[in-house]
Amino acid sequence: MLYCSSKGPVTYIVGDNLGWTLDGYPESWTGGKKFYAGDMAEFKYDTEDATVVAVEKKDDDDCSVSDSSVFYRSGDDKIQLQFGANYFICSWPLNQCQMGMKVAINATARPPSLLVH
């Protein structure tokens, strides 16, 4: 009997080597990547220049925050992706989100492990 398991959780650095900046093209950064629930999104940024806020879709659409928003400010935030849509915006400095500093990550269910006889 051969047991093959699917790959475990992966950590993705948002913006790759450019980090959480407008230069990292956050809105298009997800292209070509496959995200699963349980994977980690790591946001690396200068705390003087950015924030990370986990928001609902309507807040992502409006570049706004609400009572349900979760703020991160460490400069190296590791956030576990939940199943479904995960929305993150930059709320400071003002207008960063409107200029494109936001990312929507869709995390699907991880494929089940395979058991081969």
C-alpha positions as CSV (number, residue, x, y, z in Angstrom):
1,M,0.0,0.0,0.0
2,L,1.4,3.4,-1.0
3,Y,0.2,6.5,0.9
4,C,0.5,9.8,-0.9
5,S,-0.6,13.0,0.9
6,S,-1.3,16.3,-0.7
7,K,1.1,19.1,0.0
8,G,0.6,20.8,3.3
9,P,0.0,24.5,3.9
10,V,2.1,27.0,2.0
11,T,3.2,30.5,3.0
12,Y,2.9,33.1,0.2
13,I,4.6,36.4,0.5
14,V,2.1,38.9,-0.8
15,G,3.9,40.9,-3.6
16,D,6.7,38.3,-3.7
17,N,10.1,40.0,-3.2
18,L,8.6,43.5,-3.4
19,G,6.3,42.9,-0.5
20,W,3.1,44.7,0.4
21,T,3.6,47.8,-1.7
22,L,2.0,49.3,-4.8
23,D,5.2,48.2,-6.6
24,G,4.2,44.6,-5.8
25,Y,1.0,44.9,-7.9
26,P,-1.2,43.5,-5.2
27,E,-4.4,43.4,-7.2
28,S,-2.8,41.2,-9.9
29,W,-0.3,39.3,-7.7
30,T,-2.6,36.3,-7.2
31,G,-2.6,35.5,-11.0
32,G,-1.3,32.0,-11.6
33,K,-1.3,31.0,-8.0
34,K,-3.5,28.3,-6.4
35,F,-4.5,29.0,-2.8
36,Y,-6.0,26.6,-0.3
37,A,-7.7,27.1,3.0
38,G,-5.0,26.9,5.7
39,D,-2.3,28.5,3.5
40,M,-0.6,31.6,5.0
41,A,-0.5,35.0,3.4
42,E,2.5,36.9,4.7
43,F,2.5,40.6,4.4
44,K,5.9,42.3,4.6
45,Y,5.9,46.1,4.7
46,D,7.4,49.2,6.3
47,T,5.0,50.1,9.2
48,E,5.6,53.8,8.3
49,D,4.2,53.3,4.8
50,A,1.4,50.7,5.1
51,T,-1.1,48.7,7.1
52,V,-3.0,45.5,6.4
53,V,-6.7,45.2,7.1
54,A,-8.7,42.1,6.6
55,V,-12.1,43.3,5.4
56,E,-15.5,42.1,4.0
57,K,-16.2,42.3,0.2
58,K,-18.2,45.5,0.5
59,D,-15.3,47.2,2.3
60,D,-12.9,45.9,-0.3
61,D,-15.1,47.3,-3.0
62,D,-15.4,50.7,-1.2
63,C,-11.8,50.8,0.2
64,S,-13.3,51.3,3.6
65,V,-13.1,49.6,7.0
66,S,-16.0,48.6,9.3
67,D,-16.5,47.1,12.8
68,S,-15.8,43.6,11.4
69,S,-12.4,44.7,10.0
70,V,-9.2,43.2,11.5
71,F,-6.1,45.5,11.6
72,Y,-2.5,44.3,11.4
73,R,0.4,46.6,11.9
74,S,3.5,44.5,12.7
75,G,5.3,44.9,9.3
76,D,5.4,41.1,9.0
77,D,1.9,39.7,9.4
78,K,1.2,36.1,8.7
79,I,-2.5,35.5,8.2
80,Q,-4.1,32.1,7.7
81,L,-6.4,32.0,4.7
82,Q,-10.0,30.9,5.3
83,F,-12.0,28.9,2.8
84,G,-13.5,31.2,0.2
85,A,-12.8,34.8,-0.5
86,N,-10.2,36.7,1.7
87,Y,-10.0,40.4,1.2
88,F,-7.1,42.6,2.4
89,I,-6.6,46.4,1.9
90,C,-4.2,49.1,3.0
91,S,-6.0,51.7,5.0
92,W,-3.0,54.0,5.7
93,P,-1.8,56.2,4.2
94,L,-5.1,57.4,2.8
95,N,-5.9,56.6,-0.9
96,Q,-3.4,53.7,-1.0
97,C,-6.3,51.2,-1.4
98,Q,-7.9,53.4,-4.1
99,M,-4.6,53.4,-6.0
100,G,-4.6,49.5,-6.0
101,M,-3.1,48.4,-2.7
102,K,-5.6,45.7,-2.0
103,V,-5.7,42.0,-2.7
104,A,-8.5,39.4,-2.9
105,I,-7.4,35.8,-2.4
106,N,-9.8,32.9,-3.1
107,A,-8.8,29.9,-1.0
108,T,-10.4,26.6,-2.1
109,A,-10.6,23.3,-0.2
110,R,-7.3,21.4,-0.1
111,P,-7.5,18.2,-2.3
112,P,-8.0,15.1,-0.1
113,S,-5.1,12.7,0.5
114,L,-4.9,9.8,-1.9
115,L,-4.7,6.2,-0.8
116,V,-3.3,3.9,-3.5
117,H,-3.5,0.2,-3.1
